Amino acid sequence: MFLTRIGYGIAYFVVLIYEVIKATIDVAFNSVLRRNIDPIVVDIETVLERPVSQTILANSISLTPGTLSVDLDSENNIIKVAAISPRSKEDIIPFEPYIKKMLE
């Protein structure tokens, strides 16, 4: 079980780094070309129950260029996210399953 959690931790970091690089390129192109910039604030419901898991998810969102965690409601499992352009939940938090398997 411990080794499985370590494996998911490594997978989480790989996915996080991939998403940061992908978002950096996307934000750079959209900023230079001045297209597809339509700021939005969305409420994202998370399946994570533990406050530490929710905090790691919120910090991961803020690390990704083009998104910022504005508020974390641990009781209702909702993270308020500001994004530079409209995105789906899966685009904003693709690393949620890895955090869940790693910490919950």
Buried (B, 14 or more C-beta within 10 A) or exposed (E): EEEEEEEBBEBBEEBBEEBBEBBEEBBEEBBEEEEEEEEEEBEBEBEBEEEEBBBBBBEBBBBBBBBBBBEBEBEEBBBBBBBBBEBEBEBBBBBBBBBBBBBE
